Protein backbone atom coordinates (compact mmCIF):
# COMPACT_ATOMS: atom_id res chain seq x y z
CA UNK A 1 0.00 0.00 0.00
CA UNK A 2 2.98 2.31 0.24
CA UNK A 3 2.58 2.92 -3.50
CA UNK A 4 -0.42 5.17 -2.79
CA UNK A 5 1.80 7.38 -0.65
CA UNK A 6 4.50 7.43 -3.31
CA UNK A 7 1.94 8.41 -5.94
CA UNK A 8 0.55 11.14 -3.69
CA UNK A 9 4.06 12.54 -3.15
CA UNK A 10 4.83 12.48 -6.88
CA UNK A 11 1.56 14.27 -7.69
CA UNK A 12 2.14 16.91 -4.98
CA UNK A 13 5.62 17.55 -6.36
CA UNK A 14 4.40 17.57 -9.98
CA UNK A 15 1.69 20.10 -9.09
CA UNK A 16 4.21 22.32 -7.32
CA UNK A 17 2.85 21.82 -3.80
CA UNK A 18 5.95 20.11 -2.48
CA UNK A 19 9.63 20.10 -3.41
CA UNK A 20 10.89 20.44 -6.95
CA UNK A 21 9.04 19.28 -10.04
CA UNK A 22 8.73 15.51 -10.36
CA UNK A 23 9.35 13.96 -13.72
CA UNK A 24 6.25 12.55 -15.39
CA UNK A 25 7.87 9.13 -15.06
CA UNK A 26 7.50 9.28 -11.26
CA UNK A 27 3.76 9.93 -11.54
CA UNK A 28 3.44 7.16 -14.15
CA UNK A 29 5.39 4.70 -11.98
CA UNK A 30 3.25 5.62 -8.98
CA UNK A 31 0.05 5.02 -10.95
CA UNK A 32 1.34 1.65 -12.14
CA UNK A 33 2.28 0.66 -8.60
CA UNK A 34 -1.17 1.55 -7.33
CA UNK A 35 -2.77 -0.44 -10.16
CA UNK A 36 -0.72 -3.50 -9.22
CA UNK A 37 -2.02 -3.18 -5.65
CA UNK A 38 -5.61 -2.67 -6.82
CA UNK A 39 -5.44 -5.77 -9.03
CA UNK A 40 -3.87 -7.81 -6.20
CA UNK A 41 -6.60 -6.72 -3.77
CA UNK A 42 -9.33 -7.45 -6.32
CA UNK A 43 -7.89 -10.91 -6.87
CA UNK A 44 -7.58 -11.58 -3.14
CA UNK A 45 -11.20 -10.54 -2.49
CA UNK A 46 -12.53 -12.13 -5.70
CA UNK A 47 -13.73 -8.80 -7.11
CA UNK A 48 -14.38 -8.88 -10.86
CA UNK A 49 -13.20 -5.39 -11.79
CA UNK A 50 -13.84 -5.89 -15.49
CA UNK A 51 -17.52 -6.54 -14.72
CA UNK A 52 -18.00 -3.87 -12.04
CA UNK A 53 -16.04 -0.96 -13.55
CA UNK A 54 -18.48 -0.17 -16.40
CA UNK A 55 -21.37 0.00 -13.92
CA UNK A 56 -19.42 2.25 -11.55
CA UNK A 57 -18.35 4.48 -14.43
CA UNK A 58 -21.96 4.84 -15.61
CA UNK A 59 -23.03 5.78 -12.08
CA UNK A 60 -20.22 8.35 -11.76
CA UNK A 61 -21.18 9.91 -15.08
CA UNK A 62 -24.82 10.21 -14.05
CA UNK A 63 -23.89 11.68 -10.65
CA UNK A 64 -21.21 14.03 -12.05
CA UNK A 65 -22.08 14.86 -15.69
CA UNK A 66 -19.14 17.27 -16.04
CA UNK A 67 -16.68 14.87 -14.43
CA UNK A 68 -15.45 15.04 -10.85
CA UNK A 69 -13.34 18.07 -11.64
CA UNK A 70 -16.19 19.87 -13.36
CA UNK A 71 -15.53 21.41 -16.74
CA UNK A 72 -11.99 21.33 -18.02
CA UNK A 73 -9.13 18.88 -17.82
CA UNK A 74 -9.00 18.28 -14.07
CA UNK A 75 -9.22 14.92 -12.36
CA UNK A 76 -12.35 13.09 -13.42
CA UNK A 77 -12.92 15.26 -16.49
CA UNK A 78 -12.59 12.14 -18.67
CA UNK A 79 -15.36 10.23 -16.89
CA UNK A 80 -17.90 11.19 -19.49
CA UNK A 81 -15.65 9.68 -22.15
CA UNK A 82 -15.14 6.35 -20.43
CA UNK A 83 -11.86 4.48 -20.20
CA UNK A 84 -9.08 5.46 -22.58
PyMOL commands that set and color helices and strands:
alter all, ss='L'
color gray80, all
select helices_A, chain A and resi 2-14+24-44+49-63+79-81
alter helices_A, ss='H'
color red, helices_A
deselect
rebuild
show_as cartoon
